[in-house]
């Protein structure tokens, strides 16, 4: 019986040591998970900041392109008006205007 008692005590001591080792490993894992959560939060904030900057730059570029298109539209309408005027007056009218 004493042999069985020693074996049980030895097994209990081994199990306690293994449990402590597992507890230490879980503590390390918990710390790693906390660090990972912090990194994910930082990455999400950085991504949101970059997206906001991109959106702002995109809006600025669209405004510049819109302004250029607007001025090109004005020129197009002016040229169309000039073309219509020249078509109405005709070549002979322009020739008379330039010669006198």
N, C-alpha and C positions, 0 to 999 in steps of 0.2 A: 503494500500500500504506500509506503513512503516513496517508492520509485515513481508511482503514478502521480503522487502529489507533486514531486519535483518536476515531472514532465509537464504537468498542468501549469505550474508556476513559471516554468521556462517558456511555455507556449504563450502564456499571458504576457510575460515580459517582452517577448518577441513581437507580439501583436501591438502592445503599447508603443514600442519603438517604431514599428511600421506606421501606426496611426499618426504618431508625431511627425514622421517624415512626410506623410501625405498631407497633414495639416500645414506644414511649412510650404510644400509645393503649391497647395491651394492658395495660400497667402500670396505667393509669387504670381500665380495666375490672376488673382483678384487685382493685384497692382498693375499687371500688364493690361488687363481689361480696362481699368481706369485710365491708363495712359492712352490706350487705343481710343477710348471715348473722347478724350481731350483732343487727340489728333484729328478725329473725325469732325468734331465741332469746329476746330480751327480751319480745317479744309473747307467745310461748308460755308463758313464766314468769308473766307478768301474767295471762294467760287462766287458767292453772291455779290461781293464787292466788284469782282472782275466783270460779272454780267451787267451790273449797274453802269460801270464805266463804259462797257461796250455799247450798251443801249444809248447812253448819253452821246458818245462819239457818233453812233449811227444816226441819231436825230440831227446832230450838227451837219453831218455830211449830206443828209437828205435835204436840209434847208439850203445848203450851198447849191446842190444840183437843181433844186426847185427854182432858185433865183436865176441860175443860168438858163434853164429851160424857158422861164418867163421872158427873159430878155431876148432869147432867140425867137420866141413866138411873136414878140413885138416887131422884130425886124422882118419876120416872114410876112406879117400883115402889111407892113409898110411897103415891102417889095411887091406884094400882090396888088396893093392900091396903085403903086407907080406903074405897074404893068397894065392894069386896067385903064389908067389915064392915058398911057401911051397907045393902047389899043383903040381907045375911043377917038383920040385926036388923030391918030394915023400917022403914017410916014410923011405924008405930004404936009401936014400941019407942023411936024417937027422940023422938016426941011425949011419951011417958010420962017419958022421962029429962029432957026440957027443962021439963016442967010441974011436976015434983016437986022 
